[in-house]
Each structure stands twice: as C-alpha cells, then as structure tokens.
Amino acid sequence: MSTRTRTTVTLPDDLLAHARAAAGGNLSAYIEHALRAQQLRDAAPAVRAWRERTACDADTEELADAFGEDVA
C-alpha cells in the first residue's frame, strides 16, 4: 500500500463544486485520478521517445513497468 499524505489546496469555487458533484462521494479518489491522468499526459513525450528508440509499439509490459499500468 502506498503512503498517503494529507494536503491542502486552494481551488476556485466553481471547480471545487464540479469536482464534488462528479466525485460520487470520494473527492480524494476523484482528484487522485485527475492527477494521475495529468501525470500520464506529462509523460507522453517520454513514452513517444521510448517507442521511437525501441521501434516497438507492442511491448506493453515494459511500458507498464516504466510508466504504470494505466499507460499500457
């Protein structure tokens, strides 16, 4: 199990209201999902470079090892 740390963020009222409505009662999980999705988008250039270096689109096991299960 990964370590969890409580933190405080400041958000615009409308964004927080949307997140709470969409979260289905678990705001932390909703925000974690959104941050992980952004993390994958941020990793996209590295993923593209890796695929170009290896010239392989099919090796999802190595890709998952390097960038997490959600990428593969």
Stockholm file with secondary structure:
# STOCKHOLM 1.0

chainA/1-72         MSTRTRTTVTLPDDLLAHARAAAGGNLSAYIEHALRAQQLRDAAPAVRAWRERTACDADTEELADAFGEDVA
#=GR chainA/1-72 SS CCCCCCCCCCCCHHHHHHHHHHTTTCHHHHHHHHHHHHHHHHHHHHHHHHHHHHTCSCCHHHHHHHHCTTTC
#=GC SS_cons        CCCCCCCCCCCCHHHHHHHHHHTTTCHHHHHHHHHHHHHHHHHHHHHHHHHHHHTCSCCHHHHHHHHCTTTC
//
